[in-house]
């Protein structure tokens, strides 16, 4: 028998796409539309030919619409909100939902029609609106572009693997509304001393800031620090609980049981950190589990921000520094300077990515201990504070 006779289907060289089913006697027609196939069966050869030849452009478009329903940008946003946002922490959800206004003008555009040129035109329109409004807070659209890129990546992964993300490098530059002189993020030793000396007039915030510095922590980690996370016997501080503040009100909303990078870390409890924490716990009469609180209530971000900015102003540093993240950056830089070791810096900050460590300026606890002790001794030598009674003595009193 020939190969043709063994096959169930008979093909026709002059009519590609049409095959005869030798078992049923019917004719199968296959049409490829946008790399996707559809088929139809006919009882006669003539009907099969007429159907295949009658596929006009409009009919092909209708078929394409049936095979690939229109997916608008608003559809992407709704699915992204429903399927992805709920897995993020509340403050991150608020942050992304607050950018919704930026999407005006994209809602009814089909996703597959969005290319770099469409995004460029959209940014220019939004930029013109921002300039017209004259908002002093609007510097660029970096955050919005980051969200768009994440959404398009999600669309690629979850809906259409053939989709190419239209966000490109030039969009960031295109979205600059006004250039500003960037604030410095790292205080040197002299500046650090001026800042902390100013805060001594406000003892609560002095101890809060000094704790943040010595553990190279984020302000949310110090604000969320729980008494149960302190292991005085083994000289360990567990950095795990994080204060979450509302994006709009900056008030405390919840205690998240894991840091920003999703990894709990241990910090060596040096004499100075231990002294501060031991005294706070000993003198605390509230029922709060927080180490740092105001009358039993978790602190708000505005309280921390206000007192840090006040100290920077008093120290004559407010023209170059602002915010609450400067102490984490400063500790990373100081650790690198004192120890000369990138590994020590990594041990202090808790970063797993060396690129992030280098930006700021896990390993074992011994490395963390050596780094913190080296920096603390350096600060003592520079008269930051006296080596007063250690925390074992304070707790024993």
ABEGO torsion letter per residue (X at the ends): XBAAAABABBBBAABBGBBBBAAAGBBBBBBBBGGBBBBBBBABAAAAAAAAAABBAAAAAAAAAAABBBBBAAAAAAAAAAAAAAABBAAAAAAAAAAAAAABGAAABBAAABBAAAAAAAAAAAAAAAAAAGBAABABAAAAAAAAAAAAAAAAAAABAABBBABBAAAAAAABABBBBBBBABBBAAAAAAAAAAAAABAAAAAAAAAAAAAGBBAAAAAABBAAABBAAAGBBBBABBBBBBAAAGBBABBBABBAAGBBBBBBBBAAAAAAAAAAAAABABABABABBBGGBBBBAAAAAAAAAAAAAAAGAAAABBEAAAAAAAAAAAAAAAAGBAAAAAAAAGBABAAAAAAAXXBBAAAAAAAAAAAAAAAAAAGABBBBBBAAAAAAX
